[in-house]
Amino acid sequence: MAGFLGKKFPAPVARPMAPFYISGLVILYGVNAAANAMMHGDEFKNDPRNPLNKNPSADAH
C-alpha cells in the first residue's frame, strides 16, 4: 500500500496552514452572523424563503 501512495515526506502541514484555517473560521462566523441578521431584518421578514417566517400560506406551493 505504501508503494501506491508514493514516498512519505515528513513535511509539516497543520502548523503552516493554521492562519488559513483560523481565517476561514472567522469568515464563516461572519457570514453566519450576517445571514442571521438578515433573517431578523425588516427587509426579509416577510420573504417566503425565510425559515423564520411563520406565515402558513407561504408554505403552500
C-alpha positions as a LaTeX table, in Angstrom:
\begin{tabular}{lrrr}
\hline
Residue & $x$ (\AA) & $y$ (\AA) & $z$ (\AA) \\
\hline
Met1 & 0.00 & 0.00 & 0.00 \\
Ala2 & 2.90 & 2.36 & 0.65 \\
Gly3 & 4.03 & 1.99 & $-2.97$ \\
Phe4 & 0.60 & 3.05 & $-4.20$ \\
Leu5 & 0.70 & 6.40 & $-2.36$ \\
Gly6 & 4.34 & 7.12 & $-3.04$ \\
Lys7 & 7.07 & 8.18 & $-0.67$ \\
Lys8 & 6.03 & 9.80 & 2.60 \\
Phe9 & 7.79 & 13.09 & 3.31 \\
Pro10 & 7.90 & 14.46 & 6.87 \\
Ala11 & 6.65 & 17.91 & 5.87 \\
Pro12 & 4.66 & 19.99 & 8.38 \\
Val13 & 1.14 & 20.70 & 7.17 \\
Ala14 & $-1.04$ & 21.84 & 10.07 \\
Arg15 & 1.28 & 24.49 & 11.56 \\
Pro16 & 1.93 & 26.49 & 8.34 \\
Met17 & $-1.74$ & 26.26 & 7.37 \\
Ala18 & $-3.07$ & 27.33 & 10.81 \\
Pro19 & $-3.57$ & 31.03 & 9.87 \\
Phe20 & $-5.65$ & 29.98 & 6.87 \\
Tyr21 & $-7.78$ & 27.63 & 8.99 \\
Ile22 & $-8.33$ & 30.35 & 11.59 \\
Ser23 & $-9.20$ & 32.98 & 8.99 \\
Gly24 & $-11.62$ & 30.55 & 7.35 \\
Leu25 & $-13.40$ & 30.06 & 10.66 \\
Val26 & $-13.58$ & 33.83 & 11.19 \\
Ile27 & $-15.08$ & 34.30 & 7.71 \\
Leu28 & $-17.63$ & 31.52 & 8.30 \\
Tyr29 & $-18.61$ & 33.09 & 11.63 \\
Gly30 & $-19.07$ & 36.47 & 9.94 \\
Val31 & $-21.18$ & 35.05 & 7.11 \\
Asn32 & $-23.35$ & 33.20 & 9.64 \\
Ala33 & $-23.81$ & 36.36 & 11.72 \\
Ala34 & $-24.74$ & 38.37 & 8.62 \\
Ala35 & $-27.25$ & 35.73 & 7.47 \\
Asn36 & $-28.87$ & 35.64 & 10.90 \\
Ala37 & $-29.06$ & 39.43 & 10.98 \\
Met38 & $-30.72$ & 39.48 & 7.55 \\
Met39 & $-33.26$ & 36.83 & 8.59 \\
His40 & $-34.32$ & 39.04 & 11.50 \\
Gly41 & $-34.23$ & 42.25 & 9.45 \\
Asp42 & $-37.29$ & 44.14 & 8.21 \\
Glu43 & $-36.43$ & 43.71 & 4.54 \\
Phe44 & $-36.56$ & 39.90 & 4.56 \\
Lys45 & $-39.02$ & 39.36 & 7.43 \\
Asn46 & $-41.97$ & 38.52 & 5.13 \\
Asp47 & $-39.96$ & 36.67 & 2.47 \\
Pro48 & $-41.47$ & 33.19 & 1.92 \\
Arg49 & $-37.94$ & 31.72 & 1.72 \\
Asn50 & $-37.15$ & 32.92 & 5.24 \\
Pro51 & $-37.10$ & 29.91 & 7.61 \\
Leu52 & $-38.25$ & 32.15 & 10.48 \\
Asn53 & $-41.39$ & 33.18 & 8.61 \\
Lys54 & $-44.42$ & 31.81 & 10.49 \\
Asn55 & $-46.92$ & 32.53 & 7.71 \\
Pro56 & $-48.64$ & 29.19 & 6.86 \\
Ser57 & $-49.68$ & 30.40 & 3.39 \\
Ala58 & $-46.01$ & 30.79 & 2.47 \\
Asp59 & $-45.51$ & 27.02 & 2.78 \\
Ala60 & $-48.21$ & 26.20 & 0.22 \\
His61 & $-46.70$ & 25.61 & $-3.22$ \\
\hline
\end{tabular}
